[in-house]
């Protein structure tokens, strides 16, 4: 949620827009998570895409719901046609991760800026995060990010930095419904990168995690469900649906494998409850200083950023990955189309021209 709030604040979204985003991302996706976990007897949790959320951030000022709808339609077609596996194998993952690293980098930088601007809020959060991470026994019971959030909340209260709006209190969700408007600029800028982020980066990670735990996730059915749900949640202004990696890591790491699907159902129920309370949680979070949210989002993505760098620069297609990273970080808009799209285009082009032998085949 800290990541969503950071992106929404930069994009000029209000509290009602954020609450609607959370409603679609948690409540609606919680329903499909329960259905899939029960139907396939596997922990199949489908929520919202972190890489996708970060990717759409720079485009929020001109983004239209039509781009989310088109992305969902593309994923649905790929899932129903059975082409998902072929597309996942054809895309050079290092180049994609180079682009994703460039998008994620700004969150790590915001963590540093939060330390500079509100030291007595951000520094204790970082210190506790590192301390809990360094104690394996403790971190198994208290996730480092949760510990950092609690300490940050205590510091916000102690410093008198919590300023809720007058009259803000308990409220249930009343989602905004957006009429689809299609913009060619948003289509070109977002549809392909967002579909790759969901199907290749996010779903690829989730499928690998589940297979490692001994499950057999239905790749095409998952892609189809992500596409269909993305088209539904788009109406509430929510980024595309994906098969989660981190959540499925947690719920498939303990207990009897044949009963782990019950944890997926439980997560779906909790997601529904969180979606119903989205306005209340949004008001509470927006009443905290921006440095608190920035520090929380930066810590949440710290390990993720480390992983994207490792995949991008540890093996093949490293030059294309570097080009994709640099173009994305430069954040230069060409023809009113954002840098992540051009990062992918130029990264793929450089890899195709200079690194085709790295793939050992015709993928590029």
MIDONU-719907 format. One line per field, with one value per residue (C-alpha): x negated, z, y; residue in one letter. Coordinates in steps of 0.001 Angstrom, whole numbers. Layout:
N
x: [X|...]
z: [Z|...]
y: [Y|...]
type: [a|...]
***
This chain:
364
x: [0|-2919|-4015|-534|-380|-3786|-2804|625|-818|-3250|-459|1848|4508|6759|7735|10936|8976|6500|9280|10955|7622|7233|10838|10213|6730|7687|11418|12082|8834|9509|12604|10684|7946|10500|12069|8758|7296|10452|10838|7239|6475|3302|2307|3090|3268|3931|3568|2121|-1274|-4014|-6134|-2981|-2097|-5547|-5488|-2262|-3430|-4970|-1916|783|1084|2303|3264|6705|8631|8564|4891|5711|8592|6400|3683|6247|7649|4160|3430|6793|6137|2647|4010|6901|4693|2011|-732|-1736|-4531|-5999|-5897|-7537|-10361|-10851|-11369|-14935|-14372|-17587|-16449|-13023|-14660|-16963|-13880|-12221|-15397|-15348|-11737|-12371|-15522|-13587|-12045|-15466|-16504|-13353|-14404|-17692|-15885|-13517|-16557|-17711|-14377|-12861|-15799|-14054|-11278|-13157|-16384|-14707|-12698|-15860|-17698|-14912|-14534|-18243|-18317|-15356|-16675|-19988|-18243|-16855|-14949|-13235|-12501|-10645|-8082|-8218|-8676|-11302|-9023|-6211|-8663|-9855|-6279|-5420|-8523|-7872|-4299|-5502|-7971|-5311|-3060|-5855|-6906|-3333|-3537|-203|2370|5657|8242|11048|13961|11901|13067|14233|15649|16375|15429|17376|15348|15183|16300|14364|15763|13218|11504|8894|5731|3225|443|1332|1772|-1668|-3349|-1802|-68|-3113|-5393|-2558|-1629|-5299|-5589|-2580|-3000|-6783|-8052|-5258|-3504|-6825|-8063|-4867|-4790|-8451|-7807|-4831|-6622|-9563|-7108|-5786|-2630|-1516|-19|2163|176|2773|5703|3779|2967|6607|7819|5315|6544|10235|9774|7592|10466|12863|10590|9664|13097|12103|8782|6726|3525|3460|3998|1139|139|-1805|-5326|-6079|-2656|-2793|-6324|-5029|-1941|-3685|-6634|-4912|-2311|-1225|-1452|1994|3568|1679|4562|6467|3878|4610|8306|7498|5408|8299|10693|8288|7830|11599|11737|8874|10577|13773|11809|9766|11049|10240|6745|6071|7008|4768|1790|2209|2232|-1387|-4383|-5461|-8843|-7155|-5469|-8634|-10745|-8221|-7996|-11780|-12328|-9607|-11392|-14977|-15305|-13178|-15562|-18497|-16840|-16143|-19768|-20971|-18802|-19605|-23384|-24505|-24392|-23234|-22048|-23762|-24431|-20781|-19811|-22166|-20703|-17162|-18179|-19867|-17070|-14473|-16424|-16934|-13106|-13092|-9738|-9808|-6672|-4746|-5599|-7340|-10868|-10072|-8677|-11737|-13983|-12500|-12640|-16271|-17328|-15781|-17311|-20829|-20562|-19247|-22062|-25012|-24047|-22116|-24683|-23985|-20645|-21992|-18977|-16468|-14704|-16026]
z: [0|694|-2908|-4209|-2035|-3236|-6875|-6364|-4586|-7428|-9957|-8200|-7187|-4244|-1265|-2947|-6036|-3877|-1887|-5140|-6393|-3177|-3406|-6832|-6043|-2850|-2681|-6285|-6627|-3274|-4808|-7713|-5324|-3258|-6381|-7942|-4701|-4139|-7761|-8289|-4655|-4832|-3156|-6166|-4858|-7529|-6436|-8003|-9681|-7868|-11049|-12914|-10272|-10424|-14212|-14529|-12054|-14561|-16805|-14223|-15366|-18787|-18178|-19194|-18053|-21666|-21300|-18392|-20375|-23429|-21299|-19751|-23166|-24466|-21481|-21865|-25541|-24790|-22012|-24048|-27080|-25102|-26350|-22885|-22397|-25816|-25156|-21747|-23332|-26188|-24034|-22701|-18967|-18266|-20573|-18921|-15494|-16614|-17330|-14062|-12132|-13622|-12535|-9017|-8480|-7650|-4629|-3221|-3791|-2036|972|1070|677|3521|5750|4819|5212|8283|9940|13224|11372|8583|10429|13217|10564|8645|11845|13018|9548|9453|13044|12594|9202|10873|13456|11584|14565|15199|11534|11217|13703|13043|9396|9194|7180|9729|12533|10606|10023|13731|14823|12179|13384|16969|15882|13841|16892|19281|17021|16553|12800|12446|10967|9916|8057|10105|10291|9021|10621|9924|6439|4119|456|-2152|-5319|-8179|-11502|-14476|-17979|-20465|-22599|-25053|-25688|-28298|-26270|-23207|-25357|-26916|-23674|-21307|-22853|-23970|-21000|-18534|-20090|-19984|-16362|-15393|-17532|-17606|-14453|-11925|-13133|-14078|-10533|-8968|-11199|-10453|-6710|-6804|-8945|-6552|-3743|-5674|-7133|-10775|-11467|-14610|-16627|-19309|-16882|-14630|-17566|-18669|-15159|-14827|-18123|-17250|-13738|-15076|-17303|-14339|-11853|-14492|-13995|-10406|-11572|-10402|-12012|-13687|-11789|-11440|-9730|-6706|-6050|-2453|-1072|-2600|-1268|2256|2081|290|2691|5608|6356|4328|602|-169|2348|1477|-726|2475|3181|-272|611|3941|2199|-188|2734|4407|1103|835|4359|3601|401|2311|4763|2038|2736|6448|5878|3127|5383|8165|5860|4125|7537|8054|6669|3097|4470|6417|3293|1211|3765|3995|199|-178|2415|819|-2535|-1288|-1713|-4850|-6406|-5444|-7202|-10382|-10554|-10113|-12933|-15206|-14883|-13713|-16992|-20569|-22444|-19974|-22496|-23543|-19857|-19189|-22055|-20842|-17322|-18380|-20708|-18024|-15316|-17651|-17747|-21098|-22857|-26653|-28733|-25444|-24614|-21328|-20792|-19718|-23184|-24910|-22458|-23571|-27265|-27201|-24840|-27079|-30125|-28690|-27541|-30931|-32722|-30461|-28120|-30202|-29463|-25747|-26236|-28041|-30341|-32313|-29290|-30239]
y: [0|2341|1796|2648|5768|6943|6471|8058|11103|11720|11319|13776|11237|12040|9897|8711|7595|5678|3992|2935|1538|-473|-1700|-3201|-4414|-6255|-6953|-7923|-9855|-11505|-13080|-14626|-15793|-17703|-19211|-20309|-21683|-23732|-24868|-26015|-26948|-24858|-21564|-19360|-15791|-13159|-9548|-6399|-6103|-4158|-3756|-2771|-194|1366|1255|3260|5896|8329|7957|8719|12328|11210|7569|6372|3318|2192|1236|-1095|-2584|-3154|-4773|-7089|-7997|-8789|-11055|-12757|-13519|-14848|-17040|-18459|-19069|-20903|-18571|-17409|-19914|-19133|-15393|-15841|-17842|-15361|-12258|-11775|-11480|-9485|-6667|-6575|-6519|-3719|-1624|-2689|-1818|1650|2130|775|2832|5995|4272|3452|7058|8280|6202|8115|11440|10495|9940|13443|15219|13486|11750|10952|9129|7360|6489|4447|2599|1675|721|-1601|-3094|-3967|-5206|-7565|-8744|-9621|-11829|-14879|-16253|-12940|-12232|-15550|-14254|-10494|-9480|-6687|-4429|-4723|-3909|-847|276|-20|1901|4551|4918|5347|8040|9830|9951|10947|13830|15058|14488|12676|15091|13429|15459|16960|14569|11623|8405|4901|4386|1496|1409|3361|2721|5163|3728|5090|5147|3729|6353|5170|7158|6005|7601|5541|2421|2642|3661|1134|-1878|-3894|-3008|-3621|-6972|-8032|-6901|-9003|-12128|-12418|-10724|-11201|-14367|-15935|-15432|-16765|-19846|-20615|-20299|-22652|-25229|-25188|-25977|-28992|-27460|-27460|-24023|-23777|-21236|-20471|-20355|-17963|-15674|-15721|-14942|-12098|-10658|-10945|-9522|-6712|-5646|-5697|-3912|-1319|216|1100|2575|-410|-1623|-5043|-8302|-10794|-14031|-12847|-14061|-12968|-13920|-17383|-17821|-17269|-19462|-22358|-22455|-24223|-26855|-29852|-29160|-30598|-28212|-25035|-23946|-23125|-20410|-18965|-18859|-17188|-14529|-13926|-13400|-10958|-9107|-8681|-7261|-4878|-3738|-2982|-809|917|4484|4233|2859|5402|8345|7042|6587|9949|11640|10572|12538|11736|10640|7821|6486|6953|5088|2259|1914|2073|-654|-2790|-2673|-2923|-6693|-6574|-4051|-6248|-9182|-7211|-6052|-9630|-10957|-8012|-7982|-11429|-13351|-12918|-9819|-7502|-4726|-4603|-4645|-1730|285|-418|621|3872|4956|4275|6122|9099|9371|11149|11254|10896|11509|11825|8192|7432|6172|2549|1798|3244|1428|-1867|-960|165|-2617|-5283|-3614|-3563|-7182|-8270|-6438|-7278|-10114|-12626|-15315|-14977|-16643|-19657|-19647|-17554|-15966|-12563]
type: [x|x|x|x|x|x|x|x|x|x|x|x|x|x|x|x|x|x|x|x|x|x|x|x|x|x|x|x|x|x|x|x|x|x|x|x|x|x|x|x|x|x|x|x|x|x|x|x|x|x|x|x|x|x|x|x|x|x|x|x|x|x|x|x|x|x|x|x|x|x|x|x|x|x|x|x|x|x|x|x|x|x|x|x|x|x|x|x|x|x|x|x|x|x|x|x|x|x|x|x|x|x|x|x|x|x|x|x|x|x|x|x|x|x|x|x|x|x|x|x|x|x|x|x|x|x|x|x|x|x|x|x|x|x|x|x|x|x|x|x|x|x|x|x|x|x|x|x|x|x|x|x|x|x|x|x|x|x|x|x|x|x|x|x|x|x|x|x|x|x|x|x|x|x|x|x|x|x|x|x|x|x|x|x|x|x|x|x|x|x|x|x|x|x|x|x|x|x|x|x|x|x|x|x|x|x|x|x|x|x|x|x|x|x|x|x|x|x|x|x|x|x|x|x|x|x|x|x|x|x|x|x|x|x|x|x|x|x|x|x|x|x|x|x|x|x|x|x|x|x|x|x|x|x|x|x|x|x|x|x|x|x|x|x|x|x|x|x|x|x|x|x|x|x|x|x|x|x|x|x|x|x|x|x|x|x|x|x|x|x|x|x|x|x|x|x|x|x|x|x|x|x|x|x|x|x|x|x|x|x|x|x|x|x|x|x|x|x|x|x|x|x|x|x|x|x|x|x|x|x|x|x|x|x|x|x|x|x|x|x|x|x|x|x|x|x|x|x|x|x|x|x|x|x|x|x|x|x|x|x|x|x|x|x]
***
